[in-house]
Amino acid sequence: MKRVLLIIIFISTMGIAHAQEQGDLRLQLGADYRLRINEVGANAGLEYLFADNFAIAPNFSYYFPDFGRIMNLNVDLRYYLTQGVSQVYILGGYNNYWENFQPGLPGQSRTRPGGNFGAGAFFDVGETLGFITEFKWQSQNTRLPVLRLGVILTIGGQY
Protein backbone atom coordinates (compact mmCIF):
# COMPACT_ATOMS: atom_id res chain seq x y z
CA MET A 1 0.00 0.00 0.00
CA LYS A 2 2.83 2.41 0.84
CA ARG A 3 4.51 1.69 -2.49
CA VAL A 4 1.32 2.33 -4.43
CA LEU A 5 0.79 5.63 -2.61
CA LEU A 6 4.41 6.66 -3.22
CA ILE A 7 4.13 5.82 -6.93
CA ILE A 8 0.89 7.81 -7.25
CA ILE A 9 2.45 10.84 -5.53
CA PHE A 10 5.55 10.62 -7.73
CA ILE A 11 3.53 10.39 -10.96
CA SER A 12 1.26 13.25 -9.84
CA THR A 13 4.24 15.46 -9.09
CA MET A 14 5.80 14.71 -12.46
CA GLY A 15 2.51 15.49 -14.18
CA ILE A 16 2.04 18.94 -12.66
CA ALA A 17 5.65 20.09 -12.88
CA HIS A 18 6.05 22.74 -15.52
CA ALA A 19 8.89 24.53 -17.21
CA GLN A 20 9.60 28.18 -16.68
CA GLU A 21 7.87 30.55 -19.05
CA GLN A 22 8.38 34.15 -19.98
CA GLY A 23 6.30 36.32 -17.66
CA ASP A 24 6.51 34.04 -14.61
CA LEU A 25 6.91 35.82 -11.27
CA ARG A 26 8.33 33.92 -8.28
CA LEU A 27 8.55 34.85 -4.60
CA GLN A 28 11.61 33.55 -2.73
CA LEU A 29 12.01 33.12 1.04
CA GLY A 30 15.03 31.46 2.55
CA ALA A 31 18.26 31.56 4.48
CA ASP A 32 21.77 32.74 3.62
CA TYR A 33 24.95 31.39 5.15
CA ARG A 34 28.20 33.33 4.76
CA LEU A 35 30.78 30.56 4.75
CA ARG A 36 34.04 32.21 5.85
CA ILE A 37 32.62 34.07 8.82
CA ASN A 38 29.80 31.70 9.76
CA GLU A 39 26.94 34.21 9.75
CA VAL A 40 23.33 33.26 9.10
CA GLY A 41 20.78 35.56 7.51
CA ALA A 42 17.20 35.64 6.29
CA ASN A 43 16.48 36.32 2.63
CA ALA A 44 13.44 37.48 0.66
CA GLY A 45 13.16 38.35 -3.00
CA LEU A 46 11.40 38.15 -6.33
CA GLU A 47 12.33 36.65 -9.66
CA TYR A 48 10.82 37.79 -12.95
CA LEU A 49 11.43 35.75 -16.11
CA PHE A 50 11.49 38.53 -18.70
CA ALA A 51 12.74 36.50 -21.69
CA ASP A 52 13.38 32.87 -22.60
CA ASN A 53 15.94 31.52 -20.10
CA PHE A 54 16.60 34.99 -18.59
CA ALA A 55 15.39 36.34 -15.25
CA ILE A 56 16.01 39.36 -13.06
CA ALA A 57 16.06 38.57 -9.34
CA PRO A 58 16.25 41.37 -6.75
CA ASN A 59 16.51 40.12 -3.16
CA PHE A 60 17.32 41.41 0.31
CA SER A 61 19.25 39.63 3.07
CA TYR A 62 19.36 40.54 6.75
CA TYR A 63 22.15 38.90 8.74
CA PHE A 64 22.26 38.21 12.46
CA PRO A 65 25.78 39.04 13.74
CA ASP A 66 26.70 38.89 17.42
CA PHE A 67 26.22 42.67 17.60
CA GLY A 68 25.12 45.37 15.17
CA ARG A 69 23.26 45.09 11.87
CA ILE A 70 24.30 43.72 8.49
CA MET A 71 22.13 43.93 5.38
CA ASN A 72 22.70 43.09 1.73
CA LEU A 73 20.72 44.02 -1.39
CA ASN A 74 21.31 41.95 -4.55
CA VAL A 75 20.02 42.41 -8.08
CA ASP A 76 21.02 39.37 -10.10
CA LEU A 77 20.62 38.47 -13.75
CA ARG A 78 20.05 34.72 -14.10
CA TYR A 79 20.53 32.63 -17.23
CA TYR A 80 18.85 29.22 -17.07
CA LEU A 81 20.90 26.44 -18.66
CA THR A 82 18.20 23.77 -18.26
CA GLN A 83 14.42 23.60 -18.05
CA GLY A 84 11.97 21.17 -16.52
CA VAL A 85 11.81 19.87 -12.97
CA SER A 86 15.46 20.78 -12.23
CA GLN A 87 16.43 24.20 -13.60
CA VAL A 88 20.14 25.05 -13.32
CA TYR A 89 21.27 28.65 -13.77
CA ILE A 90 24.31 30.90 -13.66
CA LEU A 91 24.09 34.41 -12.25
CA GLY A 92 25.86 37.72 -12.15
CA GLY A 93 24.79 40.98 -10.64
CA TYR A 94 25.17 43.97 -8.37
CA ASN A 95 25.01 44.00 -4.59
CA ASN A 96 25.19 46.65 -1.91
CA TYR A 97 26.33 45.75 1.59
CA TRP A 98 25.53 47.78 4.71
CA GLU A 99 27.00 47.14 8.13
CA ASN A 100 26.58 49.02 11.39
CA PHE A 101 28.23 47.68 14.51
CA GLN A 102 26.96 50.50 16.74
CA PRO A 103 23.32 51.15 15.76
CA GLY A 104 22.03 54.57 16.72
CA LEU A 105 25.41 56.31 16.61
CA PRO A 106 26.18 58.59 13.66
CA GLY A 107 29.12 57.83 11.43
CA GLN A 108 29.38 54.18 12.40
CA SER A 109 27.86 52.55 9.32
CA ARG A 110 29.66 51.42 6.16
CA THR A 111 28.28 50.84 2.69
CA ARG A 112 30.13 48.73 0.15
CA PRO A 113 28.86 48.20 -3.39
CA GLY A 114 30.13 45.29 -5.42
CA GLY A 115 29.39 42.54 -7.85
CA ASN A 116 28.56 38.89 -7.44
CA PHE A 117 28.63 35.78 -9.56
CA GLY A 118 27.70 32.15 -9.02
CA ALA A 119 25.35 29.33 -9.90
CA GLY A 120 22.16 27.82 -8.57
CA ALA A 121 19.34 25.40 -9.16
CA PHE A 122 15.57 25.60 -8.88
CA PHE A 123 13.74 22.35 -8.14
CA ASP A 124 10.09 22.35 -9.17
CA VAL A 125 7.96 20.23 -6.83
CA GLY A 126 4.51 21.34 -7.91
CA GLU A 127 2.55 23.79 -9.97
CA THR A 128 3.42 26.75 -7.75
CA LEU A 129 6.03 25.43 -5.28
CA GLY A 130 9.75 24.82 -5.58
CA PHE A 131 13.09 24.89 -3.77
CA ILE A 132 16.24 26.80 -4.57
CA THR A 133 19.93 26.32 -3.82
CA GLU A 134 22.47 28.94 -4.77
CA PHE A 135 26.19 29.47 -4.28
CA LYS A 136 27.84 32.78 -5.13
CA TRP A 137 30.81 35.01 -4.41
CA GLN A 138 30.37 38.64 -3.45
CA SER A 139 33.22 40.90 -4.55
CA GLN A 140 33.22 43.42 -1.72
CA ASN A 141 35.00 42.81 1.60
CA THR A 142 37.00 39.58 1.50
CA ARG A 143 35.14 38.05 -1.47
CA LEU A 144 32.74 36.14 0.70
CA PRO A 145 31.15 32.95 -0.58
CA VAL A 146 27.44 32.73 0.26
CA LEU A 147 25.24 29.63 0.29
CA ARG A 148 21.49 30.20 -0.08
CA LEU A 149 18.64 27.74 0.48
CA GLY A 150 15.04 28.70 0.03
CA VAL A 151 11.45 28.05 -0.92
CA ILE A 152 9.98 29.45 -4.14
CA LEU A 153 6.32 30.24 -4.70
CA THR A 154 5.16 31.10 -8.24
CA ILE A 155 2.76 34.00 -7.70
CA GLY A 156 2.01 35.16 -11.22
CA GLY A 157 2.62 34.73 -14.87
CA GLN A 158 1.53 32.14 -17.37
CA TYR A 159 0.39 28.70 -16.23
KEGUVEX-423076 format. One record per residue: residue number from 1; x, y, z of N, C-alpha, C, O in turn. Coordinates in nm, 4 decimals. Example, Ala and Ser with C-alpha at 12.3 -4.5 7.8 and 13.67 -1.06 7.14 Angstrom:
2
- 1,1.3190,-0.5690,0.7800,1.2300,-0.4500,0.7800,1.3200,-0.3300,0.7800,1.4236,-0.3319,0.8465
- 2,1.2850,-0.2250,0.7080,1.3670,-0.1060,0.7140,1.2900,0.0030,0.7870,1.3409,0.1138,0.8039
//
This chain:
159
- 1,0.0821,-0.1194,0.0000,0.0000,0.0000,0.0000,0.0868,0.1262,0.0000,0.0567,0.2227,-0.0702
- 2,0.1946,0.1248,0.0792,0.2828,0.2410,0.0835,0.3499,0.2639,-0.0513,0.3665,0.3780,-0.0945
- 3,0.3883,0.1554,-0.1175,0.4514,0.1687,-0.2494,0.3547,0.2285,-0.3503,0.3921,0.3162,-0.4281
- 4,0.2318,0.1819,-0.3492,0.1319,0.2329,-0.4431,0.1102,0.3824,-0.4194,0.1048,0.4601,-0.5147
- 5,0.0979,0.4223,-0.2941,0.0790,0.5631,-0.2609,0.1997,0.6461,-0.3048,0.1833,0.7549,-0.3601
- 6,0.3193,0.5960,-0.2808,0.4409,0.6659,-0.3218,0.4478,0.6803,-0.4739,0.4856,0.7862,-0.5240
- 7,0.4123,0.5767,-0.5466,0.4133,0.5821,-0.6932,0.3106,0.6829,-0.7440,0.3389,0.7581,-0.8372
- 8,0.1926,0.6852,-0.6841,0.0889,0.7806,-0.7249,0.1351,0.9241,-0.7001,0.1164,1.0106,-0.7857
- 9,0.1951,0.9501,-0.5842,0.2448,1.0845,-0.5532,0.3545,1.1244,-0.6509,0.3564,1.2375,-0.6995
- 10,0.4454,1.0326,-0.6798,0.5554,1.0617,-0.7727,0.5023,1.0946,-0.9120,0.5460,1.1921,-0.9731
- 11,0.4096,1.0153,-0.9622,0.3533,1.0391,-1.0956,0.2749,1.1703,-1.0980,0.2814,1.2444,-1.1961
- 12,0.2012,1.1997,-0.9911,0.1264,1.3251,-0.9845,0.2197,1.4451,-0.9868,0.1934,1.5436,-1.0557
- 13,0.3276,1.4367,-0.9119,0.4243,1.5459,-0.9088,0.4867,1.5667,-1.0452,0.5038,1.6807,-1.0885
- 14,0.5207,1.4603,-1.1130,0.5797,1.4714,-1.2460,0.4790,1.5299,-1.3445,0.5176,1.6016,-1.4369
- 15,0.3529,1.5008,-1.3262,0.2509,1.5494,-1.4181,0.2227,1.6971,-1.4043,0.1890,1.7625,-1.5030
- 16,0.2357,1.7525,-1.2831,0.2041,1.8941,-1.2658,0.3262,1.9837,-1.2717,0.3123,2.1060,-1.2722
- 17,0.4452,1.9265,-1.2762,0.5652,2.0090,-1.2879,0.5655,2.0762,-1.4245,0.5319,2.0149,-1.5258
- 18,0.6040,2.2029,-1.4252,0.6046,2.2740,-1.5521,0.7358,2.3493,-1.5685,0.8052,2.3792,-1.4713
- 19,0.7673,2.3784,-1.6914,0.8891,2.4532,-1.7205,0.8640,2.6015,-1.6962,0.7499,2.6472,-1.6907
- 20,0.9714,2.6735,-1.6822,0.9603,2.8179,-1.6685,0.9096,2.8778,-1.7984,0.9357,2.8252,-1.9066
- 21,0.8379,2.9868,-1.7869,0.7872,3.0546,-1.9053,0.8075,3.2034,-1.8892,0.8079,3.2559,-1.7779
- 22,0.8243,3.2705,-2.0010,0.8384,3.4149,-1.9983,0.7164,3.4752,-1.9310,0.6033,3.4379,-1.9621
- 23,0.7385,3.5679,-1.8389,0.6302,3.6320,-1.7663,0.6053,3.5740,-1.6287,0.5284,3.6315,-1.5517
- 24,0.6678,3.4613,-1.5948,0.6511,3.4042,-1.4609,0.7090,3.4981,-1.3554,0.8104,3.5638,-1.3787
- 25,0.6447,3.5036,-1.2410,0.6906,3.5815,-1.1268,0.6968,3.4883,-1.0071,0.5985,3.4218,-0.9743
- 26,0.8129,3.4834,-0.9415,0.8329,3.3924,-0.8283,0.8733,3.4703,-0.7039,0.9519,3.5647,-0.7115
- 27,0.8194,3.4303,-0.5905,0.8552,3.4847,-0.4599,0.9505,3.3874,-0.3927,0.9261,3.2667,-0.3915
- 28,1.0593,3.4395,-0.3367,1.1606,3.3547,-0.2731,1.1763,3.3931,-0.1267,1.1910,3.5109,-0.0943
- 29,1.1734,3.2941,-0.0385,1.2011,3.3119,0.1041,1.3008,3.2057,0.1449,1.2858,3.0888,0.1093
- 30,1.4033,3.2460,0.2198,1.5031,3.1460,0.2551,1.6051,3.1959,0.3537,1.5838,3.2939,0.4251
- 31,1.7169,3.1257,0.3561,1.8259,3.1555,0.4482,1.9564,3.1661,0.3715,1.9795,3.0931,0.2751
- 32,2.0417,3.2583,0.4155,2.1765,3.2742,0.3617,2.2761,3.2315,0.4683,2.2529,3.2484,0.5880
- 33,2.3869,3.1761,0.4225,2.4949,3.1395,0.5146,2.6256,3.1877,0.4546,2.6662,3.1411,0.3481
- 34,2.6917,3.2806,0.5218,2.8204,3.3327,0.4759,2.9289,3.2402,0.5289,2.9519,3.2327,0.6495
- 35,2.9948,3.1703,0.4383,3.0785,3.0562,0.4746,3.2036,3.0918,0.5539,3.2329,3.0237,0.6522
- 36,3.2773,3.1930,0.5170,3.4040,3.2206,0.5852,3.3870,3.2747,0.7255,3.4719,3.2515,0.8115
- 37,3.2783,3.3467,0.7501,3.2622,3.4073,0.8820,3.1447,3.3484,0.9599,3.1106,3.3976,1.0675
- 38,3.0841,3.2452,0.9069,2.9797,3.1697,0.9764,2.8653,3.2571,1.0269,2.8281,3.2488,1.1439
- 39,2.8095,3.3404,0.9399,2.6937,3.4209,0.9754,2.5720,3.3716,0.8992,2.5802,3.3352,0.7819
- 40,2.4598,3.3712,0.9680,2.3333,3.3263,0.9099,2.2440,3.4481,0.8889,2.2428,3.5404,0.9704
- 41,2.1696,3.4470,0.7791,2.0780,3.5555,0.7510,1.9487,3.5057,0.6901,1.9397,3.3925,0.6426
- 42,1.8492,3.5921,0.6925,1.7204,3.5636,0.6291,1.7164,3.6367,0.4955,1.7732,3.7450,0.4816
- 43,1.6492,3.5773,0.3978,1.6478,3.6323,0.2632,1.5062,3.6329,0.2076,1.4299,3.5387,0.2288
- 44,1.4717,3.7398,0.1363,1.3437,3.7476,0.0656,1.3672,3.8175,-0.0675,1.4470,3.9108,-0.0765
- 45,1.2977,3.7721,-0.1701,1.3164,3.8349,-0.2999,1.2135,3.7911,-0.4013,1.1257,3.7096,-0.3732
- 46,1.2265,3.8471,-0.5197,1.1403,3.8149,-0.6326,1.2265,3.7725,-0.7498,1.3448,3.8061,-0.7566
- 47,1.1674,3.6994,-0.8410,1.2331,3.6649,-0.9663,1.1308,3.6826,-1.0777,1.0196,3.6301,-1.0707
- 48,1.1699,3.7571,-1.1801,1.0822,3.7792,-1.2946,1.1512,3.7271,-1.4196,1.2603,3.7726,-1.4542
- 49,1.0882,3.6321,-1.4872,1.1426,3.5752,-1.6107,1.0972,3.6635,-1.7266,0.9846,3.6510,-1.7748
- 50,1.1858,3.7530,-1.7710,1.1487,3.8531,-1.8705,1.1727,3.8089,-2.0140,1.1210,3.8718,-2.1064
- 51,1.2491,3.7033,-2.0352,1.2744,3.6496,-2.1693,1.3039,3.5008,-2.1547,1.3241,3.4518,-2.0436
- 52,1.3064,3.4294,-2.2662,1.3375,3.2868,-2.2597,1.4726,3.2667,-2.1930,1.5734,3.3211,-2.2381
- 53,1.4746,3.1891,-2.0860,1.5941,3.1516,-2.0100,1.6578,3.2655,-1.9313,1.7603,3.2427,-1.8671
- 54,1.6030,3.3864,-1.9327,1.6602,3.4990,-1.8591,1.5637,3.5479,-1.7518,1.4427,3.5552,-1.7737
- 55,1.6196,3.5816,-1.6347,1.5387,3.6341,-1.5250,1.6171,3.7424,-1.4522,1.7401,3.7408,-1.4486
- 56,1.5435,3.8359,-1.3946,1.6014,3.9361,-1.3056,1.5517,3.9020,-1.1656,1.4332,3.8751,-1.1462
- 57,1.6426,3.9032,-1.0680,1.6063,3.8569,-0.9339,1.6603,3.9514,-0.8267,1.7716,3.9310,-0.7781
- 58,1.5840,4.0545,-0.7886,1.6248,4.1366,-0.6749,1.5898,4.0648,-0.5444,1.4835,4.0039,-0.5330
- 59,1.6794,4.0722,-0.4469,1.6507,4.0120,-0.3164,1.7267,4.0846,-0.2075,1.8261,4.1524,-0.2338
- 60,1.6793,4.0699,-0.0854,1.7324,4.1407,0.0308,1.7647,4.0396,0.1398,1.6838,3.9522,0.1708
- 61,1.8833,4.0523,0.1976,1.9251,3.9633,0.3069,1.9513,4.0453,0.4323,2.0090,4.1539,0.4258
- 62,1.9092,3.9936,0.5444,1.9358,4.0543,0.6753,2.0097,3.9502,0.7580,1.9577,3.8417,0.7841
- 63,2.1323,3.9843,0.7992,2.2154,3.8899,0.8743,2.2039,3.9157,1.0236,2.1652,4.0244,1.0663
- 64,2.2376,3.8158,1.1011,2.2262,3.8211,1.2459,2.3637,3.8058,1.3109,2.3959,3.6983,1.3614
- 65,2.4463,3.9132,1.3103,2.5776,3.9041,1.3740,2.5629,3.9072,1.5261,2.4534,3.9283,1.5782
- 66,2.6729,3.8863,1.5958,2.6699,3.8894,1.7422,2.6282,4.0264,1.7941,2.5618,4.0357,1.8973
- 67,2.6661,4.1328,1.7240,2.6224,4.2673,1.7598,2.6136,4.3506,1.6327,2.6842,4.3240,1.5354
- 68,2.5271,4.4513,1.6336,2.5116,4.5375,1.5174,2.4108,4.4853,1.4170,2.3314,4.3956,1.4454
- 69,2.4167,4.5458,1.2960,2.3262,4.5088,1.1868,2.4062,4.4918,1.0592,2.4991,4.5680,1.0323
- 70,2.3700,4.3917,0.9810,2.4295,4.3715,0.8493,2.3168,4.3394,0.7519,2.2345,4.2511,0.7763
- 71,2.3149,4.4134,0.6402,2.2126,4.3931,0.5381,2.2793,4.3888,0.4010,2.3874,4.4446,0.3818
- 72,2.2145,4.3227,0.3070,2.2699,4.3094,0.1730,2.1560,4.3108,0.0714,2.0591,4.2361,0.0850
- 73,2.1678,4.3953,-0.0296,2.0716,4.4016,-0.1390,2.1396,4.3498,-0.2649,2.2470,4.3976,-0.3015
- 74,2.0783,4.2533,-0.3312,2.1313,4.1950,-0.4545,2.0315,4.2163,-0.5673,1.9104,4.2094,-0.5464
- 75,2.0826,4.2420,-0.6859,2.0017,4.2412,-0.8078,2.0788,4.1554,-0.9068,2.1798,4.1985,-0.9625
- 76,2.0306,4.0347,-0.9279,2.1016,3.9366,-1.0100,2.0317,3.9153,-1.1435,1.9090,3.9197,-1.1528
- 77,2.1115,3.8922,-1.2457,2.0624,3.8466,-1.3751,2.0923,3.6976,-1.3819,2.2072,3.6561,-1.3668
- 78,1.9894,3.6176,-1.4047,2.0054,3.4721,-1.4102,1.9839,3.4231,-1.5530,1.8932,3.4678,-1.6232
- 79,2.0699,3.3300,-1.5938,2.0529,3.2635,-1.7226,2.0333,3.1152,-1.6952,2.1221,3.0496,-1.6409
- 80,1.9177,3.0623,-1.7326,1.8851,2.9222,-1.7074,1.9455,2.8341,-1.8157,1.9195,2.8534,-1.9345
- 81,2.0259,2.7378,-1.7741,2.0901,2.6439,-1.8657,1.9999,2.5262,-1.8991,2.0107,2.4681,-2.0071
- 82,1.9106,2.4905,-1.8064,1.8203,2.3770,-1.8263,1.6782,2.4186,-1.7925,1.6561,2.5202,-1.7267
- 83,1.5819,2.3391,-1.8381,1.4418,2.3604,-1.8055,1.3836,2.2297,-1.7549,1.4473,2.1247,-1.7640
- 84,1.2632,2.2364,-1.7021,1.1971,2.1172,-1.6521,1.1906,2.1178,-1.5005,1.1827,2.2236,-1.4381
- 85,1.1938,2.0001,-1.4421,1.1813,1.9873,-1.2969,1.3034,2.0450,-1.2256,1.2892,2.1080,-1.1209
- 86,1.4217,2.0247,-1.2802,1.5457,2.0778,-1.2231,1.6015,2.1831,-1.3183,1.6439,2.1509,-1.4294
- 87,1.6013,2.3087,-1.2746,1.6427,2.4199,-1.3597,1.7719,2.4796,-1.3049,1.7708,2.5453,-1.2008
- 88,1.8824,2.4573,-1.3741,2.0140,2.5045,-1.3319,2.0412,2.6393,-1.3984,2.0106,2.6583,-1.5161
- 89,2.0990,2.7331,-1.3220,2.1274,2.8654,-1.3770,2.2631,2.9176,-1.3306,2.3183,2.8728,-1.2301
- 90,2.3147,3.0134,-1.4069,2.4308,3.0903,-1.3657,2.3828,3.2327,-1.3417,2.2817,3.2748,-1.3979
- 91,2.4548,3.3066,-1.2586,2.4094,3.4409,-1.2252,2.5259,3.5378,-1.2160,2.6403,3.4993,-1.1916
- 92,2.4938,3.6618,-1.2358,2.5859,3.7723,-1.2155,2.5036,3.8932,-1.1792,2.3894,3.9059,-1.2233
- 93,2.5591,3.9823,-1.0997,2.4794,4.0976,-1.0636,2.5503,4.1954,-0.9732,2.6708,4.1869,-0.9498
- 94,2.4715,4.2883,-0.9233,2.5167,4.3967,-0.8367,2.4676,4.3694,-0.6956,2.3575,4.3176,-0.6765
- 95,2.5490,4.4041,-0.5969,2.5008,4.4002,-0.4595,2.5520,4.5203,-0.3832,2.6553,4.5779,-0.4171
- 96,2.4792,4.5570,-0.2804,2.5187,4.6649,-0.1907,2.5099,4.6111,-0.0491,2.4098,4.5512,-0.0097
- 97,2.6157,4.6331,0.0262,2.6327,4.5745,0.1587,2.6367,4.6877,0.2609,2.7150,4.7815,0.2464
- 98,2.5534,4.6795,0.3634,2.5528,4.7783,0.4713,2.5852,4.7081,0.6018,2.5314,4.6013,0.6311
- 99,2.6727,4.7681,0.6794,2.7000,4.7142,0.8127,2.7075,4.8292,0.9118,2.7586,4.9368,0.8807
- 100,2.6564,4.8050,1.0305,2.6583,4.9025,1.1385,2.6769,4.8252,1.2682,2.5877,4.7526,1.3122
- 101,2.7936,4.8418,1.3284,2.8227,4.7682,1.4511,2.7914,4.8476,1.5771,2.8118,4.7985,1.6881
- 102,2.7419,4.9702,1.5609,2.6956,5.0499,1.6740,2.5683,5.1227,1.6327,2.5714,5.2438,1.6107
- 103,2.4562,5.0513,1.6217,2.3322,5.1147,1.5762,2.2942,5.2333,1.6641,2.3083,5.2289,1.7863
- 104,2.2463,5.3381,1.6003,2.2026,5.4567,1.6723,2.3085,5.5644,1.6827,2.2762,5.6782,1.7168
- 105,2.4343,5.5323,1.6544,2.5409,5.6312,1.6613,2.5755,5.6783,1.5206,2.5922,5.5959,1.4307
- 106,2.5867,5.8094,1.4998,2.6178,5.8594,1.3657,2.7612,5.8258,1.3250,2.8515,5.8182,1.4083
- 107,2.7788,5.8063,1.1962,2.9122,5.7830,1.1431,2.9681,5.6442,1.1655,3.0866,5.6218,1.1410
- 108,2.8878,5.5512,1.2109,2.9376,5.4177,1.2402,2.8997,5.3138,1.1353,2.9367,5.1972,1.1486
- 109,2.8277,5.3531,1.0328,2.7859,5.2553,0.9320,2.8764,5.2634,0.8091,2.9334,5.3682,0.7788
- 110,2.8881,5.1505,0.7394,2.9657,5.1416,0.6158,2.8771,5.0857,0.5059,2.7928,4.9992,0.5299
- 111,2.8972,5.1357,0.3864,2.8284,5.0845,0.2686,2.9340,5.0430,0.1680,3.0275,5.1179,0.1398
- 112,2.9181,4.9228,0.1141,3.0130,4.8726,0.0153,2.9380,4.8133,-0.1038,2.8749,4.7083,-0.0914
- 113,2.9443,4.8794,-0.2181,2.8858,4.8201,-0.3385,2.9819,4.7195,-0.3997,3.1026,4.7249,-0.3761
- 114,2.9279,4.6290,-0.4773,3.0128,4.5292,-0.5422,2.9342,4.4448,-0.6400,2.8165,4.4693,-0.6667
- 115,3.0011,4.3470,-0.6916,2.9390,4.2542,-0.7846,2.9347,4.1151,-0.7252,3.0004,4.0872,-0.6249
- 116,2.8579,4.0289,-0.7867,2.8557,3.8894,-0.7443,2.8367,3.7996,-0.8658,2.7823,3.8407,-0.9683
- 117,2.8827,3.6771,-0.8512,2.8629,3.5777,-0.9562,2.8545,3.4409,-0.8915,2.9097,3.4186,-0.7837
- 118,2.7850,3.3491,-0.9575,2.7695,3.2152,-0.9024,2.6778,3.1296,-0.9872,2.6574,3.1547,-1.1060
- 119,2.6235,3.0284,-0.9230,2.5348,2.9333,-0.9900,2.4307,2.8853,-0.8903,2.4492,2.8959,-0.7690
- 120,2.3216,2.8327,-0.9429,2.2163,2.7823,-0.8569,2.1274,2.6846,-0.9307,2.1462,2.6566,-1.0491
- 121,2.0302,2.6336,-0.8572,1.9344,2.5397,-0.9156,1.7983,2.5604,-0.8508,1.7878,2.5817,-0.7300
- 122,1.6952,2.5537,-0.9328,1.5565,2.5603,-0.8885,1.4961,2.4227,-0.9104,1.5041,2.3674,-1.0202
- 123,1.4354,2.3674,-0.8057,1.3738,2.2350,-0.8135,1.2234,2.2514,-0.8027,1.1722,2.2921,-0.6984
- 124,1.1536,2.2202,-0.9089,1.0089,2.2348,-0.9175,0.9429,2.1130,-0.8537,0.9642,2.0002,-0.8980
- 125,0.8626,2.1356,-0.7495,0.7957,2.0230,-0.6828,0.6439,2.0301,-0.6956,0.5733,1.9498,-0.6347
- 126,0.5943,2.1222,-0.7716,0.4510,2.1338,-0.7905,0.4203,2.2485,-0.8841,0.5111,2.3117,-0.9381
- 127,0.2942,2.2749,-0.9030,0.2552,2.3791,-0.9972,0.3020,2.5169,-0.9530,0.3378,2.5996,-1.0370
- 128,0.3024,2.5429,-0.8237,0.3421,2.6751,-0.7748,0.4512,2.6706,-0.6688,0.4858,2.7756,-0.6145
- 129,0.5067,2.5555,-0.6369,0.6033,2.5427,-0.5279,0.7345,2.4848,-0.5783,0.7361,2.3977,-0.6653
- 130,0.8442,2.5340,-0.5225,0.9754,2.4819,-0.5578,1.0775,2.5151,-0.4505,1.0479,2.5863,-0.3546
- 131,1.1976,2.4631,-0.4679,1.3087,2.4891,-0.3768,1.4259,2.5428,-0.4569,1.4403,2.5138,-0.5756
- 132,1.5095,2.6216,-0.3905,1.6245,2.6805,-0.4575,1.7503,2.6579,-0.3743,1.7473,2.6639,-0.2514
- 133,1.8602,2.6319,-0.4434,1.9929,2.6318,-0.3823,2.0789,2.7230,-0.4685,2.0673,2.7246,-0.5911
- 134,2.1653,2.7988,-0.4021,2.2473,2.8935,-0.4766,2.3802,2.9104,-0.4053,2.3859,2.9124,-0.2824
- 135,2.4861,2.9226,-0.4825,2.6191,2.9467,-0.4280,2.6812,3.0590,-0.5091,2.6905,3.0503,-0.6316
- 136,2.7245,3.1660,-0.4396,2.7837,3.2777,-0.5126,2.8922,3.3459,-0.4308,2.8987,3.3333,-0.3085
- 137,2.9779,3.4193,-0.5034,3.0812,3.5006,-0.4410,3.0403,3.6454,-0.4530,2.9905,3.6891,-0.5568
- 138,3.0622,3.7208,-0.3442,3.0370,3.8641,-0.3451,3.1717,3.9356,-0.3437,3.2581,3.9034,-0.2622
- 139,3.1901,4.0317,-0.4328,3.3223,4.0901,-0.4555,3.3685,4.1857,-0.3463,3.4890,4.2030,-0.3281
- 140,3.2772,4.2480,-0.2737,3.3215,4.3420,-0.1720,3.3731,4.2673,-0.0487,3.3511,4.1470,-0.0346
- 141,3.4403,4.3381,0.0383,3.5004,4.2815,0.1602,3.6067,4.1796,0.1225,3.6973,4.2112,0.0453
- 142,3.5977,4.0605,0.1743,3.6996,3.9578,0.1497,3.6506,3.8539,0.0499,3.6878,3.7369,0.0594
- 143,3.5688,3.8944,-0.0442,3.5145,3.8053,-0.1471,3.4458,3.6843,-0.0838,3.4846,3.5692,-0.1037
- 144,3.3438,3.7159,-0.0081,3.2745,3.6145,0.0702,3.1922,3.5199,-0.0155,3.1143,3.5651,-0.0993
- 145,3.2079,3.3898,0.0038,3.1153,3.2948,-0.0580,2.9877,3.2852,0.0259,2.9931,3.2840,0.1489
- 146,2.8743,3.2785,-0.0415,2.7445,3.2725,0.0257,2.6670,3.1528,-0.0276,2.6583,3.1321,-0.1487
- 147,2.6111,3.0748,0.0635,2.5236,2.9630,0.0291,2.3812,3.0032,0.0636,2.3553,3.0518,0.1737
- 148,2.2887,2.9833,-0.0295,2.1485,3.0198,-0.0079,2.0605,2.8980,-0.0307,2.0771,2.8251,-0.1284
- 149,1.9668,2.8771,0.0607,1.8640,2.7736,0.0485,1.7298,2.8418,0.0677,1.7160,2.9287,0.1537
- 150,1.6304,2.8030,-0.0120,1.5036,2.8700,0.0033,1.3872,2.7967,-0.0597,1.4024,2.6932,-0.1247
- 151,1.2709,2.8544,-0.0378,1.1448,2.8047,-0.0923,1.0963,2.9075,-0.1941,1.1040,3.0281,-0.1708
- 152,1.0467,2.8586,-0.3061,0.9975,2.9448,-0.4138,0.8482,2.9216,-0.4317,0.8015,2.8078,-0.4350
- 153,0.7751,3.0302,-0.4432,0.6318,3.0243,-0.4700,0.6056,3.1045,-0.5975,0.6345,3.2241,-0.6023
- 154,0.5512,3.0400,-0.7002,0.5157,3.1102,-0.8235,0.3861,3.1848,-0.7978,0.2829,3.1238,-0.7700
- 155,0.3919,3.3189,-0.8074,0.2755,3.3996,-0.7704,0.2090,3.4669,-0.8894,0.1059,3.5321,-0.8726
- 156,0.2635,3.4533,-1.0064,0.2012,3.5159,-1.1220,0.2653,3.4688,-1.2499,0.3655,3.3973,-1.2492
- 157,0.2068,3.5094,-1.3575,0.2616,3.4730,-1.4872,0.1713,3.3758,-1.5581,0.0529,3.3635,-1.5266
- 158,0.2286,3.3071,-1.6542,0.1530,3.2140,-1.7368,0.1567,3.0751,-1.6750,0.2613,3.0309,-1.6275
- 159,0.0451,3.0071,-1.6752,0.0391,2.8702,-1.6229,-0.0007,2.7764,-1.7336,-0.0118,2.6558,-1.7114
//
